[in-house]
């Protein structure tokens, strides 16, 4: 089976051509061309096996300065769990002070993936 | 109030922050630098760009906008570089006199030895497009909507049509979808998107949002609030085709139809403006047509990537430092000339003796190309040929000169940048 899609790893956006056997999607068996770096090949394979995305959003913040705090998953999560993740994010409330990098929610969606703050808010 | 400063920087976004650090790292004392920022905090537009994708070139990792900003803000604070927030620059003249106002200082007349323009850009609005129809609530530029959602915490609407496929529009299509809105279509007047290919993939394709190329909004409906828009396909001369009119009900129309460098303040100093970039005409030090006034970042030309804004602004900062400590020589500047497919080149001028291996030239092309070459000619002689697998109006390119090509460029009175198509490529 053949597939063509755009690499989202970096702003270059290479057009990736993927050839694989739908019966056997082990990464070694997937052929990738069109990528200009190894990260493109890795992305193409994960896109066939288990597509993942880093999710960014905001959570409600108790603060004198800002009403919402930007957050992100510190690792990519499965693409099909993105709306489940948004549902949890929309129920979270954080209070200042908070530092960029602080874990807001541990083992978020997947074990080993944390939701972290992206901005420092002092009060 | 009267105030004096060595280097004044107008704007505390990515450009202003990097320019301040560039000047500081060149030996200018922290107290001799002042960043003037109109928002209540430093960081500029990065604070509302909560998506990831910043810093791959600069830091070798993928950061969100606020994280990228914070790295620079931290350095500025650690160096104790002066800055004032909630301060709006009202005027600048070619004598480098700045007038700004803030609630804590009142009106201040600031005399600077060098000025760095780092005001960024603004979005084109409905008024710039002349879309017919009523004037209800619910029409936003994509960046304004982005501020509402990501900073203020409000949702601007539930059913959205986006006109224009610039990166902010694509990013907002995803953001609105994640927050529960229905994005019904992204219409793009041109037959290609001006956004990055990766953003079409991860912001539209991931969520099955249709991208309608060669389509535009011909009418906005609604009295109090937007109730819908009429869209139409356009022909090759970009005129709407009558029998393709289609009504889409929605409560929100977002516009992502281009950015314009914000040069109102620069005009007071009578700075020469490039009619293509809408930014200042600068030399390779990023000095404008007025001695001691520099420009960098999106106020100079609209960039795709903040990484390049930072690099360019550090250069402007170093140049301003050089200007206030030793000055520039009076040697003549040469011109860069965009031709045949190349829309613009920045810098527009250069000092021959001062361009070195680190001198990069940024350019944009006028349409989509595949397998072409970018040729650089020094006084009519080809000195460099760079193969481009593809080139697109939405993607800024850069080219640097080395070795023999560099020697020839130094002696030339003009450098022509042009796209070559066909067999010889």
Interface residues (C-beta under 8 A of the other chain):
Chain A: X5 X6 X7 X8 X9 X10 X11 X13 X15 X53 X54 X55 X56 X57 X58 X60 X65 X66 X67 X68 X70 X72 X79 X82 X83 X86 X100 X118 X119 X120
Chain B: X41 X47 X50 X51 X52 X53 X56 X62 X64 X65 X66 X67 X70 X149 X150 X151 X152 X153 X178 X179 X180 X196 X197 X198 X200 X201 X202 X205 X206 X304 X305 X395
